[in-house]
Amino acid sequence: MIDVATTEFLKNVSGVIHVGASLGQEREVYNQYNLDVVWVEPIPRVFGLLKRRIRDYPKQQAFRYLVTDEDDKEYEFHLSSNRYESSSILEFNDHKDLWPNITYVETINLKGITLPTLLQRENIDISRYDALVLDTQGTEMLILEGSVHILENFRYIKTEAFNFEAYKDCCVLKDIELFMEQHRYKEIARRNFVFKKGRNHGYDIVYEKI
């Protein structure tokens, strides 16, 4: 579901780099704002569907990469039973507390790349993209840490964050909040997209450069 509060920032940007594209569910929203979009999706079979779904949007392009904090590191990437939407390089931890029926069904080998290297390799002009969106199932901090020297280019960063360890050794909300504060970003919007009352919560959070 597209949330108005956490998409309002799009009216102030010219382009978005969206890491963890899935099937490009936000493609129509991005199109409505006439944005240049770079989608990044690592799963080969999902990437094929994504390419077909965005073919009618000429300002949107997709690349198949696994973005992390290191170039050329090999990872076991676990594919999940919910149409791959919970897939990650990390093992499940307390994910089952909110989604008890989701399991891993397959593992594939993928090689990681940092976002700066990806942009350089594909000759992508970062100046056209002033928003970064991350939805990578617990590895958002790895991507941010691997992108520190290009963060100044992004006026807005939108990320998914959990307040509990959904995946083993994943970043949690407090880690994201501290990183954003250290790099001079302030929170401007938050959506609680899933929760177990009094316990575990998942959020979409938008930060703006101070």
C-alpha positions in Angstrom: 0.0 0.0 0.0 1.3 3.5 -0.9 1.2 5.8 2.1 0.7 9.5 1.4 2.7 10.7 4.4 5.8 8.8 3.3 5.5 9.7 -0.4 4.9 13.4 0.1 8.7 14.1 -0.3 8.5 13.0 -3.9 7.1 16.3 -5.0 10.4 17.9 -4.1 12.7 15.6 -6.0 13.7 15.0 -9.6 14.8 11.4 -9.4 14.9 8.3 -7.2 17.3 5.4 -6.7 15.2 2.5 -5.3 17.3 -0.4 -4.0 15.2 -3.5 -3.3 12.8 -2.9 -6.2 10.8 -6.1 -6.0 8.2 -5.8 -8.7 8.3 -2.0 -8.8 5.1 -1.5 -6.9 5.8 2.3 -6.7 6.3 2.7 -10.4 3.0 4.5 -11.0 3.5 6.8 -8.1 7.0 7.7 -9.4 5.5 8.2 -12.9 2.9 10.6 -11.5 5.6 12.8 -10.2 7.5 12.5 -13.5 10.6 11.2 -11.8 13.7 9.6 -13.2 14.0 6.2 -11.5 16.8 3.7 -11.1 15.5 0.4 -9.8 17.9 -2.2 -8.3 16.8 -5.8 -7.8 19.0 -8.8 -7.2 16.7 -11.8 -7.8 17.0 -12.9 -11.4 13.4 -14.1 -11.8 11.9 -11.1 -10.0 14.2 -8.8 -12.1 12.7 -10.2 -15.3 9.2 -9.4 -14.2 10.3 -5.9 -13.0 11.7 -5.1 -16.4 8.4 -6.0 -18.1 6.4 -4.0 -15.6 8.4 -0.8 -16.1 8.7 -1.0 -19.9 5.9 1.5 -20.4 7.7 4.1 -18.2 10.5 5.6 -20.3 12.1 7.5 -17.4 12.5 4.3 -15.3 15.3 1.8 -15.8 16.3 -1.4 -13.8 19.6 -3.0 -13.0 20.2 -6.5 -11.5 22.6 -6.2 -8.6 22.9 -7.1 -4.9 23.9 -3.9 -3.2 25.9 -4.2 0.1 28.9 -2.6 1.7 31.6 -4.5 -0.2 32.4 -5.0 -3.8 32.7 -8.6 -5.2 31.9 -10.4 -1.9 30.0 -13.6 -2.4 26.8 -14.1 -0.5 24.2 -16.8 0.0 20.9 -15.1 -0.8 17.8 -16.8 0.7 14.6 -16.7 -1.3 11.4 -16.6 0.8 8.0 -18.3 0.3 6.0 -15.1 0.1 6.8 -14.4 -3.6 10.4 -13.6 -2.5 9.3 -10.4 -0.7 11.2 -11.3 2.5 14.3 -12.6 0.7 17.7 -11.6 2.2 21.3 -12.4 2.7 20.5 -12.7 6.4 18.9 -15.6 8.2 15.5 -15.1 9.8 15.5 -14.3 13.5 12.4 -12.9 15.1 10.7 -12.4 11.6 8.5 -15.3 12.6 6.9 -13.3 15.4 5.1 -11.2 12.8 5.1 -13.6 9.9 5.0 -17.2 11.3 4.2 -18.8 7.9 7.0 -17.3 5.9 10.0 -19.6 5.3 13.1 -19.7 3.1 12.6 -22.1 0.2 15.8 -21.8 -1.8 19.3 -20.3 -1.7 21.2 -18.8 -4.6 24.7 -17.4 -4.8 25.1 -13.7 -5.6 28.0 -11.2 -5.6 27.7 -7.9 -3.8 28.4 -4.4 -5.0 28.4 -1.0 -3.3 26.0 1.6 -4.6 28.9 4.0 -5.7 30.5 1.2 -7.7 27.1 0.3 -9.3 26.5 3.9 -10.4 30.0 4.2 -11.8 29.8 0.8 -13.6 26.5 1.7 -15.3 27.4 5.3 -16.0 24.6 6.7 -14.0 24.7 10.4 -13.3 24.0 10.7 -9.6 23.2 14.4 -9.9 19.8 13.4 -11.5 18.8 11.5 -8.4 18.2 13.3 -5.1 16.3 10.6 -3.3 17.4 7.2 -2.1 14.8 4.5 -1.2 15.9 1.3 0.6 13.8 -1.8 1.2 16.3 -4.6 1.5 15.2 -6.8 4.4 17.6 -6.0 7.2 20.6 -4.9 5.1 19.8 -1.2 4.8 22.7 -0.2 7.0 25.2 -2.1 4.9 24.1 -0.1 1.9 24.3 3.2 3.7 27.7 2.4 5.1 28.9 1.5 1.6 27.5 4.8 0.3 28.8 7.2 2.9 30.8 9.3 0.4 27.9 9.9 -1.9 25.2 10.5 0.7 25.5 14.3 0.3 23.9 13.9 -3.1 20.6 12.7 -1.5 18.2 15.3 -0.1 15.9 12.5 1.1 16.5 9.0 2.2 13.5 6.6 2.8 14.2 3.3 4.5 12.5 0.4 6.0 13.4 -0.3 9.6 12.4 -2.7 12.4 12.6 -2.0 16.1 13.6 -5.7 16.7 16.0 -8.2 15.1 13.7 -9.5 12.4 16.8 -11.0 10.7 19.9 -12.4 12.4 22.4 -9.5 13.0 20.3 -7.1 11.0 20.3 -3.3 11.6 17.4 -2.1 13.8 15.6 1.2 14.2 18.1 2.7 16.7 21.0 1.9 14.4 19.3 3.7 11.5 18.4 6.7 13.7 21.9 7.1 15.0 23.4 6.8 11.5 21.0 9.4 10.1 21.7 11.8 13.0 25.5 11.4 12.5 25.1 12.2 8.8 22.8 15.2 9.4 19.5 13.8 8.3 16.2 14.5 10.3 13.1 12.3 10.3 10.2 14.0 8.5 7.7 11.1 8.1 7.0 7.6 9.5 4.6 4.8 8.8 4.1 1.8 11.0 3.4 -0.8 8.4 3.3 -3.8 10.6 3.3 -4.4 14.4 2.5 -6.8 17.2 0.9 -4.8 19.9 3.3 -3.7 22.6 6.2 -5.5 20.9 7.6 -5.7 17.4 7.1 -3.0 14.8 8.2 -2.4 11.2 8.4 1.2 9.8 8.9 3.1 6.6 10.8 6.3 7.6 11.7 9.3 5.5 14.7 11.5 6.4 15.6 14.9 5.0 19.1 16.3 4.8 19.6 19.2 7.3 
